[in-house]
Amino acid sequence: MDAQRLDSWKDEMTREVMKAESLTELQTVRHQWLGRKGKITNAMKGLSSLSIEDRRTVGQQLNGIREYALDLFAQREQEMELQEETRQLQEEVYDMTLPGLWPDVGLLHPITRTRRLIEDVFLRMGFSLEYGPEVEDEWYNFEALNIPADHPARDMQDSFFIDLPGMVLRTHTSPVQIRAMKKYDGALPVRILAPGRAFRRDDDATHVPMFFQVEALVIDRGISLADLKGTLNIMAHELLGDGIKTRFRPSYFPFTEPSMEMDVTCASCRGAGCRVCKETGWVEILGSGMVHPQVLKNGGYDPLTVSGFAFGLGIERLAMRIFGIDDLRLLYQNDMEFLSQFQPYTGRPGL
Ligand SMILES: [Zn+2]
């Protein structure tokens, strides 16, 4: 291993490096010099067979060559990467105006969106949300709401009774009224909104066995029918637009007295009369009334000192109205093509 031969290594290595035409070729050359069995590595291993003096001079020389090699390869690698990048930029022309790939974004179901809209209206009016169990005690679902034992709703034909005695899949969200009164335990005001599932043995174009309702209950001193009408009118205008008209018709529910149903102008004919509204110009959207004194008592409130109103509405019917859906069953078929047409932010704000 003589000094002159080692001197020529630098030139030899530099020529090989400059001849390499790709990063892969450069790696091969690097391996031949600096790899585990490369020339420089081998030469360094051979140092131990030299005399102490030679070992020092040759060792220093080899170290110098190794430093030179490391720099040379690093520099050349960087140059080649830069060249490759420049070549790509020059050869590959990108059309920045092409539309990108849009990721599939999940959507909220029209029922969820409608429920949230309703919640938003009432949360702004100071209501709080309450929830109750879907498997409900018959007392909460019927007796406490003044529904007598011979009422048709208590028939096996209409309700889902389950194997536990005295339990039923709740037929409406109204039992949450009683649960809320028990929870508030005489405190005033009670101002709650209770969204949730309800179950009935119905299945046709306008009924499904599981559906969503929103129940509202307000109890305080001096609550009147005017408060109920005012609240419902605000809700109707917030959800269906300022142009909507409402009307109230007397009705009957066991747990309210007096009771009334609210109609809104028909969306199809805007009040002129059509097949959808049976030529009346109106469609019913909810049932409501002043809380029956017996129901107040059942919830632990004194009907002589406080009064209240309640209403319940079907979320599906409102969703159909808001989203322009004409068949209730479409809401439950989980047809992605159908559901994906209800993109967010295309209609009303907040949807
Ligand atoms: Zn109509």
Residues whose N, C-alpha, C, O or C-beta is under 5 A from the ligand:
A	BS01	ZN	C266 S268 C269 G273 C274 V276 C277 G281
